Amino acid sequence: MQESENASTRVLVVDDEEPIRRLVEIILTRHGYAVESCAGGYEAVSMLGRFQPHVLLTDIVMPEGEGIELITEVAKSYPGTCAITMSGNRTGRQFLRVSEALGAVYSLSKPFSEDTLLAAVAACNHVAGVAERA
């Protein structure tokens, strides 16, 4: 996907670890995506209606609203949004498969490479685009 095509793709990044959240935001922005971010699931739910992301990239384990709850809400209320979950701790990694069963299209174990991130977002964006056209 070309950078100019990415500009129309909205990505919401949700992670309570600011350095990770900021790095993901920088990478995606540098590749032309329209990115907003927040630190927890509760804040993300309030942003969904306003931002209407094509792709949701969320951590699983967060103190202010778990990623599992967030992807469940997205699947129910925003079915055109494609979800990607990520986690770096052992508890969260156990939930990555569960998140896929609940509607996440991809799951990423931290740390992940820039190429892995970009491939997952591009593929998820393709899934969201197919859902919008259906």
C-alpha positions as MATLAB code, in Angstrom:
seq = 'MQESENASTRVLVVDDEEPIRRLVEIILTRHGYAVESCAGGYEAVSMLGRFQPHVLLTDIVMPEGEGIELITEVAKSYPGTCAITMSGNRTGRQFLRVSEALGAVYSLSKPFSEDTLLAAVAACNHVAGVAERA';
ca = [
       0.000    0.000    0.000;
       1.308    3.437   -0.885;
       1.785    6.119    1.767;
      -0.877    8.308    0.124;
      -3.374    5.440    0.369;
      -2.533    5.038    4.054;
      -3.556    8.655    4.728;
      -7.221    7.739    4.464;
      -6.766    4.919    6.989;
      -7.533    5.857   10.588;
      -5.746    3.841   13.292;
      -6.505    4.062   17.007;
      -3.576    2.918   19.172;
      -4.396    1.983   22.773;
      -1.610    1.128   25.225;
      -0.997    2.151   28.819;
       2.772    2.125   28.258;
       3.471    5.579   26.853;
       6.840    4.774   25.222;
       5.299    1.894   23.258;
       2.187    3.875   22.379;
       4.257    6.822   21.139;
       6.654    4.631   19.138;
       3.776    2.835   17.389;
       2.126    6.182   16.707;
       5.352    7.599   15.223;
       5.920    4.562   12.995;
       2.363    4.546   11.659;
       2.297    8.320   11.156;
       5.610    8.172    9.322;
       4.024    5.641    6.955;
       1.109    7.948    6.259;
      -1.608    6.599    8.555;
      -3.940    8.981   10.404;
      -3.278    7.991   14.015;
      -4.779    8.860   17.362;
      -3.831    7.205   20.618;
      -4.862    6.873   24.217;
      -3.785    5.060   27.377;
      -6.748    2.800   28.133;
      -9.885    1.050   27.023;
     -12.327    3.425   28.702;
     -10.838    6.433   26.934;
     -10.749    4.478   23.663;
     -14.477    3.706   23.851;
     -15.178    7.425   24.153;
     -12.983    8.108   21.103;
     -14.487    5.448   18.817;
     -17.563    7.384   17.714;
     -15.634   10.583   17.032;
     -12.546    9.120   15.353;
     -14.191    6.061   13.722;
     -10.983    4.094   13.178;
     -10.603    1.533   10.423;
      -8.016   -0.267   12.546;
      -7.849   -0.626   16.331;
      -4.467   -1.640   17.748;
      -4.821   -2.354   21.451;
      -2.826   -3.761   24.312;
      -4.578   -6.546   26.220;
      -3.647   -5.792   29.838;
      -4.274   -2.191   30.919;
      -5.431   -0.720   34.230;
      -7.986    1.636   32.649;
     -10.120   -0.790   30.660;
      -8.834   -4.101   29.365;
      -8.205   -4.762   25.689;
     -10.524   -7.787   25.733;
     -13.416   -5.565   26.827;
     -12.490   -3.034   24.159;
     -12.413   -5.480   21.245;
     -15.705   -6.966   22.421;
     -17.261   -3.475   22.347;
     -15.749   -2.751   18.944;
     -17.012   -6.026   17.470;
     -20.515   -5.251   18.759;
     -20.796   -1.514   18.062;
     -18.278   -0.910   15.247;
     -18.224   -4.078   13.133;
     -16.337   -2.344   10.298;
     -13.327   -1.724   12.548;
     -10.598   -4.337   12.358;
      -8.927   -5.137   15.684;
      -5.315   -6.080   16.364;
      -4.288   -7.003   19.908;
      -0.817   -6.888   21.401;
       0.758   -7.886   24.679;
       4.171   -8.149   26.232;
       3.523   -9.835   29.548;
       2.830  -13.502   30.181;
      -0.775  -12.978   31.308;
      -1.556  -10.859   28.268;
       0.070  -13.313   25.884;
      -2.276  -16.007   27.205;
      -5.192  -13.799   26.193;
      -3.983  -13.150   22.639;
      -5.674  -16.321   21.356;
      -8.807  -15.455   23.314;
      -8.806  -12.020   21.698;
      -8.795  -13.629   18.263;
     -11.789  -15.757   19.244;
     -13.576  -12.548   20.313;
     -12.974  -10.720   17.061;
      -9.367   -9.572   16.834;
      -8.043  -10.343   13.377;
      -4.384  -10.332   14.426;
      -2.403  -10.552   17.638;
       1.148   -9.371   18.190;
       3.554  -10.393   20.950;
       5.739   -7.552   22.178;
       8.373   -6.813   21.209;
       7.532   -6.870   17.509;
       9.351   -5.398   14.544;
       8.327   -2.359   12.557;
       7.782   -4.614    9.529;
       5.502   -6.916   11.534;
       3.494   -3.943   12.788;
       3.125   -2.442    9.311;
       2.163   -5.781    7.760;
      -0.508   -6.413   10.401;
      -2.001   -2.920   10.061;
      -1.993   -3.117    6.245;
      -3.640   -6.552    6.279;
      -6.163   -5.462    8.902;
      -6.936   -2.362    6.875;
      -7.599   -4.612    3.880;
     -10.048   -6.667    5.981;
     -11.777   -3.463    7.162;
     -11.983   -2.192    3.576;
     -13.537   -5.447    2.378;
     -16.077   -5.269    5.228;
     -16.988   -1.671    4.301;
     -17.563   -2.610    0.677;
     -19.639   -5.709    1.496;
];
